[in-house]
């Protein structure tokens, strides 16, 4: 906290003053110029009042001329300004008022911008320096970052420069142009069905290897979080992080209960979507893992609309981050690199698994874009490699209008492929099973009809 000065002399109201604090003999000049919100402070290096006034006037006039002519009032290093922005963004994240992109900006500033630009004066960031940053970053990562990632870095960079301009440390015309050397986003790292099943099967060992109870509890929660992401296609982080029990509704459709999630935050803001039936098992597992909720049934829990996070530790505390333990698990299980794309997998790869499964189920792209909260263009761009598989029926010969029992059975199996894939993952991770009538009412009814035909005489 700034200690109030014991002596202040106002030279220009709201623009220029001399301040002398207790324990010091020299005057300090405080000045403010039009168009810059902050006060600047600099020592006059004299205890004589008349001399200090003349020095203060010269400081104020020089700063005014510099600002009007586009020169910085005071030159500052990049690092302290970036740290001001960091602290503000972190405070917004903690308060829950930050934009979804804030965490990406924090990561970019902390891991890339400060390490490279930190010692540069903000008014000396020439285009050659920006080009050198791109070369440095590529060497650091070992590859060129995607265009999307570079856009995040550029946005964070400009936020820091905005702060510098507002504080008078550089002018707008000194702002260097950013560039993006990454290509268009292409095929993402993904999981096959077999790989995800292998990952789920590895969880018991991963949990047992945790050294502390807190670590084991976090890994146990992760063992539900992973199949939940695969079954819902949620964006890891913001969308799942803020999901509360009160955001889950149960609607009756065709006499069957259907889970309906109302996401509060995300890349595109709030959105709603219908959850896969396997989520009943995951929610039941999460309920049992919460001591404060285990005394009521899942149906009672959903009816009470409790304002508690769905993904909590048994202690009630919120997990700090799922990314680090998930990456550790991928490394230990040998599943970090995607053999198809050559890229490292992340929690986001579970969202791509979901999209892949739904497309192979022949869900219309427009419907899937609404369900996942993304654009048709993005789905088309990232999953164009699935086109041959999606058209496999035509390539291999369609079933046509064949109404034979064999054709009906094949259609039923093809239609049920994706739900069975996800259901198998969920049953592996939870140890629970759903009745056939809940999995697929159509298949259950067809099965019952066949049983009746068998029992009927003749």
C-alpha positions in Angstrom: 0.0 0.0 0.0 1.3 3.4 -0.9 2.2 5.6 2.1 0.6 9.0 1.9 3.1 11.8 1.4 3.8 14.2 4.3 4.2 17.2 1.9 2.6 17.9 -1.5 2.9 21.0 -3.7 0.4 21.2 -6.6 2.0 22.9 -9.6 -0.8 22.1 -12.2 -4.1 20.8 -10.9 -4.5 17.1 -11.8 -1.4 17.3 -13.9 1.7 18.1 -12.0 2.8 18.1 -8.4 5.8 17.7 -6.1 5.8 15.2 -3.3 8.2 14.7 -0.5 7.8 11.6 1.7 8.9 11.1 5.3 12.5 10.1 5.6 13.6 11.5 2.2 15.2 14.9 1.4 14.6 15.1 -2.3 11.4 16.0 -4.1 9.6 13.5 -6.3 7.8 14.7 -9.4 4.3 13.3 -10.1 2.9 14.2 -13.5 0.1 13.1 -15.8 -0.5 13.9 -19.5 -3.6 14.0 -21.5 -4.6 10.7 -23.1 -2.7 8.6 -20.5 -4.6 7.4 -17.4 -1.7 6.8 -15.1 0.5 9.1 -13.1 4.2 9.0 -13.8 6.8 9.4 -11.0 10.4 10.4 -11.1 12.9 11.9 -8.7 13.9 15.6 -9.1 17.2 14.7 -7.3 17.1 18.0 -5.3 15.7 19.2 -2.0 15.4 22.8 -3.2 11.8 23.7 -3.9 12.4 26.3 -6.7 14.8 24.0 -8.5 12.5 21.1 -8.1 9.6 23.1 -9.6 11.6 24.0 -12.8 12.7 20.3 -13.2 9.1 19.2 -12.8 7.9 21.6 -15.5 10.5 20.4 -17.9 9.6 16.7 -17.2 6.0 17.4 -17.8 6.5 19.4 -21.0 8.9 16.8 -22.4 6.5 14.0 -21.6 3.7 15.9 -23.3 5.7 16.6 -26.4 6.9 13.0 -26.6 3.4 11.7 -26.3 2.0 14.1 -28.9 4.7 13.1 -31.4 4.3 9.4 -30.9 7.2 8.7 -28.6 6.9 6.8 -25.3 6.7 8.8 -22.2 8.9 6.3 -20.3 10.5 3.2 -21.7 9.7 0.0 -19.9 10.6 -3.7 -20.2 8.1 -6.2 -21.6 8.2 -8.4 -18.5 6.7 -6.1 -15.8 3.9 -5.0 -18.1 3.1 -8.6 -19.0 3.1 -9.5 -15.3 0.5 -6.8 -14.7 -1.7 -8.3 -17.5 -1.1 -11.8 -16.0 -2.2 -10.8 -12.6 -5.4 -9.2 -14.0 -6.3 -12.2 -16.1 -5.6 -14.6 -13.2 -7.8 -12.5 -10.9 -10.6 -12.6 -13.5 -10.3 -16.4 -13.8 -10.4 -16.8 -10.1 -13.5 -14.6 -9.8 -15.2 -16.5 -12.6 -15.6 -13.3 -14.8 -12.9 -14.1 -17.3 -13.5 -14.9 -21.0 -13.0 -18.5 -22.1 -9.8 -17.5 -23.8 -8.2 -16.1 -20.7 -6.5 -19.3 -19.7 -5.0 -19.6 -23.2 -3.7 -16.1 -22.9 -2.2 -16.8 -19.4 -0.4 -19.8 -20.7 0.9 -18.0 -23.8 2.2 -15.1 -21.7 3.8 -17.3 -19.1 5.3 -20.0 -21.3 6.3 -18.0 -24.4 6.0 -14.2 -24.4 7.8 -13.4 -21.1 10.6 -15.9 -21.7 11.4 -14.4 -25.1 10.3 -10.7 -25.0 10.8 -10.2 -21.3 14.1 -8.2 -21.5 13.0 -6.1 -24.5 11.8 -2.6 -24.1 8.2 -2.4 -25.4 9.1 0.5 -27.6 11.8 -1.5 -29.3 9.9 -4.5 -30.6 10.8 -4.2 -34.3 9.5 -6.6 -37.0 12.8 -8.4 -36.9 12.3 -9.2 -33.2 8.9 -10.7 -33.9 10.4 -12.9 -36.7 13.1 -14.0 -34.3 10.3 -15.0 -31.8 8.7 -17.3 -34.4 12.0 -19.0 -35.0 12.7 -19.3 -31.2 9.2 -20.7 -30.5 9.5 -23.3 -33.3 12.9 -24.5 -31.9 11.4 -24.6 -28.3 8.3 -26.7 -29.3 10.1 -28.7 -32.0 7.4 -27.9 -34.6 5.4 -25.1 -36.0 2.4 -24.3 -33.9 -1.0 -24.5 -35.5 -2.6 -21.3 -36.9 -5.2 -21.4 -34.1 -2.5 -21.6 -31.4 -0.6 -18.7 -32.9 -3.7 -16.6 -33.0 -4.0 -17.1 -29.3 -0.3 -16.0 -28.8 -0.8 -13.0 -31.0 -4.0 -11.9 -29.1 -2.1 -12.2 -25.8 0.8 -10.3 -27.2 -1.5 -7.4 -28.2 -3.2 -7.4 -24.8 0.2 -6.7 -23.2 0.9 -4.0 -25.8 -2.5 -2.4 -25.1 -1.5 -2.1 -21.5 1.9 -0.6 -22.5 0.2 2.0 -24.7 -2.4 2.9 -22.1 0.4 3.5 -19.6 2.4 5.7 -22.0 5.3 3.3 -22.4 4.9 3.1 -26.2 2.7 4.6 -28.8 0.2 3.0 -31.1 2.4 3.5 -34.2 5.2 1.6 -32.4 3.0 -1.5 -32.1 4.7 -4.3 -34.3 2.5 -6.3 -36.6 2.0 -9.9 -35.6 2.1 -12.7 -38.1 0.9 -16.3 -38.3 3.3 -18.8 -39.7 1.1 -21.8 -38.9 -1.0 -23.6 -41.5 -4.7 -24.1 -41.4 -5.8 -26.5 -38.7 -5.7 -30.0 -40.1 -6.6 -33.5 -38.8 -6.4 -33.6 -35.0 -4.8 -36.3 -32.8 -7.4 -38.8 -32.0 -8.1 -42.2 -30.3 -9.4 -45.3 -32.0 -11.9 -47.5 -30.1 -9.2 -50.1 -29.2 -6.8 -47.4 -27.9 -9.5 -45.8 -25.7 -10.4 -49.3 -24.4 -6.7 -49.8 -23.6 -6.5 -46.5 -21.9 -9.6 -47.3 -19.7 -8.0 -50.7 -18.9 -4.8 -48.9 -17.7 -6.6 -46.7 -15.1 -6.6 -49.2 -12.2 -2.8 -49.4 -12.3 -2.5 -45.6 -12.8 -4.7 -45.0 -9.7 -2.8 -47.6 -7.6 0.5 -46.0 -8.5 -0.5 -42.7 -6.9 1.8 -41.9 -4.0 -0.7 -39.9 -1.9 -4.5 -40.2 -1.3 -5.1 -36.8 -3.0 -3.3 -38.1 -6.1 -5.2 -41.3 -6.1 -8.5 -39.4 -5.6 -7.7 -37.1 -8.5 -6.8 -40.1 -10.8 -10.0 -41.8 -9.8 -12.0 -38.7 -10.7 -10.1 -38.6 -14.0 -11.1 -42.2 -14.7 -14.7 -40.9 -14.9 -13.9 -37.6 -16.6 -12.2 -39.3 -19.5 -15.1 -41.5 -20.6 -17.5 -38.6 -19.8 -15.6 -36.4 -22.4 -15.7 -39.3 -24.9 -19.4 -39.8 -24.4 -20.5 -36.2 -24.6 -18.0 -34.4 -26.8 -17.7 -31.5 -24.3 -14.8 -29.2 -24.5 -12.4 -30.1 -21.7 -11.9 -27.3 -19.3 -14.5 -24.6 -19.3 -17.6 -26.6 -20.4 -17.1 -29.5 -18.0 -15.4 -27.5 -15.3 -18.5 -25.3 -14.6 -21.0 -28.1 -15.0 -23.2 -28.4 -11.8 -25.8 -31.0 -10.9 -28.5 -28.4 -11.2 -27.6 -28.0 -14.9 -28.8 -31.5 -15.7 -32.4 -32.1 -16.6 -34.3 -35.3 -17.3 -36.9 -35.1 -20.1 -39.3 -37.8 -21.2 -39.2 -38.6 -24.9 -41.1 -41.5 -26.3 -41.7 -42.7 -22.7 -37.9 -42.8 -22.1 -35.9 -40.6 -19.7 -33.4 -38.5 -21.6 -30.5 -36.5 -20.0 -30.4 -32.9 -21.1 -27.3 -30.8 -20.2 -27.4 -27.0 -20.0 -23.8 -25.9 -20.2 -23.2 -22.4 -18.7 -19.8 -21.5 -20.2 -17.8 -22.4 -23.2 -16.0 -21.2 -26.3 -19.3 -20.1 -27.9 -21.1 -19.2 -24.6 -23.9 -21.2 -23.0 -25.4 -24.1 -25.0 -27.7 -27.1 -24.4 -27.3 -30.7 -25.7 -28.8 -34.1 -25.2 -26.5 -36.6 -23.5 -25.8 -40.2 -24.6 -27.6 -42.8 -22.4 -24.3 -44.0 -21.1 -24.0 -40.8 -19.1 -26.5 -42.3 -16.6 -23.8 -44.7 -15.5 -21.2 -42.0 -15.3 -23.4 -39.7 -13.2 -24.2 -42.6 -10.9 -20.5 -43.2 -10.4 -19.9 -39.6 -9.7 -22.7 -39.5 -7.2 -21.3 -42.5 -5.4 -17.8 -40.9 -5.3 -19.3 -37.8 -3.4 -19.9 -38.6 0.3 -22.2 -35.6 0.7 -24.4 -36.9 -2.2 -24.3 -40.7 -1.7 -27.3 -40.7 0.7 -29.7 -40.0 -2.1 -30.5 -41.7 -5.4 -29.4 -40.2 -8.7 -33.0 -39.4 -9.5 -33.4 -37.5 -6.2 -30.1 -35.7 -6.8 -31.2 -34.5 -10.2 -34.6 -33.4 -8.9 -33.1 -31.3 -6.1 -31.0 -29.2 -8.6 -28.1 -29.0 -6.2 -25.6 -26.1 -7.0 -22.5 -28.2 -6.7 -19.9 -29.1 -9.3 -20.3 -32.5 -11.0 -16.5 -33.1 -11.1 -15.3 -32.7 -7.5 -12.9 -34.6 -5.3 -14.4 -36.8 -2.5 -13.3 -34.0 -0.1 -15.5 -31.6 -2.0 -12.5 -29.7 -3.3 -12.3 -28.9 -7.0 -9.4 -30.5 -9.0 -6.7 -28.0 -10.1 -6.2 -29.5 -13.5 -6.8 -32.7 -15.4 -4.4 -32.0 -18.2 -1.2 -32.9 -16.3 -2.3 -36.3 -14.9 -3.9 -37.2 -18.2 -0.7 -36.5 -20.1 1.3 -38.5 -17.5 -1.1 -41.4 -18.0 -0.7 -41.2 -21.7 3.1 -41.3 -21.4 3.1 -44.2 -19.0 0.6 -46.2 -21.1 2.5 -45.5 -24.4 -0.6 -43.8 -25.8 0.7 -40.2 -26.0 1.6 -40.1 -29.7 -1.2 -40.6 -32.3 0.1 -43.1 -34.8 -2.2 -41.7 -37.5 -1.3 -38.0 -37.3 2.0 -38.1 -35.5 0.7 -35.5 -33.0 0.5 -35.8 -29.2 -2.9 -36.6 -27.8 -4.6 -34.5 -25.2 -8.0 -34.3 -23.5 -9.3 -32.6 -26.6 -8.7 -35.8 -28.5 -11.6 -37.3 -26.6 -13.9 -34.6 -28.2 -12.6 -35.7 -31.6 -13.4 -39.4 -30.8 -16.9 -38.3 -30.1 -17.2 -36.4 -33.3 -15.8 -39.3 -35.3 -18.2 -41.8 -33.8 -21.2 -39.6 -34.4 -20.2 -38.9 -38.0 -19.7 -42.7 -38.6 -23.2 -43.1 -37.2 -24.3 -40.9 -40.1 -25.5 -38.0 -37.8 -26.0 -35.0 -40.1 -23.2 -32.5 -39.9 -25.5 -29.6 -39.2 -27.1 -31.5 -36.2 -23.6 -32.5 -34.9 -22.4 -28.9 -35.1 -25.3 -27.7 -32.9 -24.7 -30.6 -30.5 -21.0 -29.8 -30.2 -21.3 -26.1 -30.2 -19.1 -25.6 -33.3 -19.5 -24.6 -36.9 -20.3 -26.9 -39.9 -17.2 -25.5 -41.5 -15.0 -26.7 -38.6 -16.4 -30.2 -38.7 -16.1 -30.4 -42.5 -12.4 -29.2 -42.2 -11.3 -31.5 -39.4 -13.2 -34.6 -40.4 -13.1 -34.7 -44.1 -10.8 -37.8 -43.9 -13.9 -39.7 -42.7 -15.8 -39.2 -46.0 -14.8 -42.6 -47.4 -15.8 -44.3 -44.3 -19.1 -42.5 -44.1 -19.8 -43.6 -47.7 -18.5 -47.1 -47.1 -22.0 -48.5 -47.7 -22.1 -47.0 -51.1 -18.5 -48.1 -51.9 -19.1 -51.7 -50.7 -22.7 -52.0 -52.2 -25.8 -50.6 -50.5 -28.5 -52.7 -48.9 -31.0 -51.0 -51.1 -34.6 -51.8 -50.5 -33.9 -55.3 -49.4 -36.4 -56.1 -46.6 -35.0 -59.5 -45.8 -34.4 -60.4 -42.1 -30.6 -60.3 -42.8 -30.8 -56.8 -44.2 -32.8 -55.6 -41.2 -30.3 -57.1 -38.9 -27.4 -55.5 -40.6 -29.1 -52.1 -40.5 -29.8 -52.5 -36.8 -26.2 -53.4 -36.1 -24.9 -50.5 -38.2 -27.2 -48.0 -36.5 -26.2 -49.3 -33.0 -22.5 -49.3 -33.7 -21.6 -45.9 -32.1 -23.8 -46.3 -29.0 -22.3 -49.7 -28.4 -18.8 -48.4 -28.8 -19.4 -45.7 -26.2 -21.4 -47.9 -23.9 -18.6 -50.4 -23.9 -16.2 -47.7 -22.7 -18.5 -46.5 -20.0 -19.3 -50.0 -18.7 -15.5 -50.7 -18.6 -14.8 -47.5 -16.6 -17.8 -47.7 -14.2 -18.4 -51.4 -13.8 -22.1 -50.7 -14.3 -24.5 -51.8 -17.1 -27.7 -50.4 -18.5 -30.7 -52.5 -19.4 -31.2 -53.0 -23.1 -34.5 -51.0 -23.0 -32.5 -48.0 -21.9 -29.7 -48.5 -24.4 -31.9 -48.8 -27.4 -35.7 -49.1 -27.2 -35.9 -50.1 -30.9 -33.4 -53.0 -30.5 -35.1 -54.1 -27.3 -38.6 -54.1 -28.9 -37.2 -56.0 -32.0 -35.6 -58.5 -29.7 -38.8 -59.0 -27.7 -40.8 -59.4 -30.9 -38.4 -62.1 -32.1 -38.8 -64.0 -28.8 -42.6 -63.9 -29.1 -42.3 -65.3 -32.6 -40.2 -68.1 -31.4 -42.7 -69.0 -28.6 -45.7 -68.8 -30.8 -46.9 -72.3 -32.1 -46.0 -73.2 -35.7 
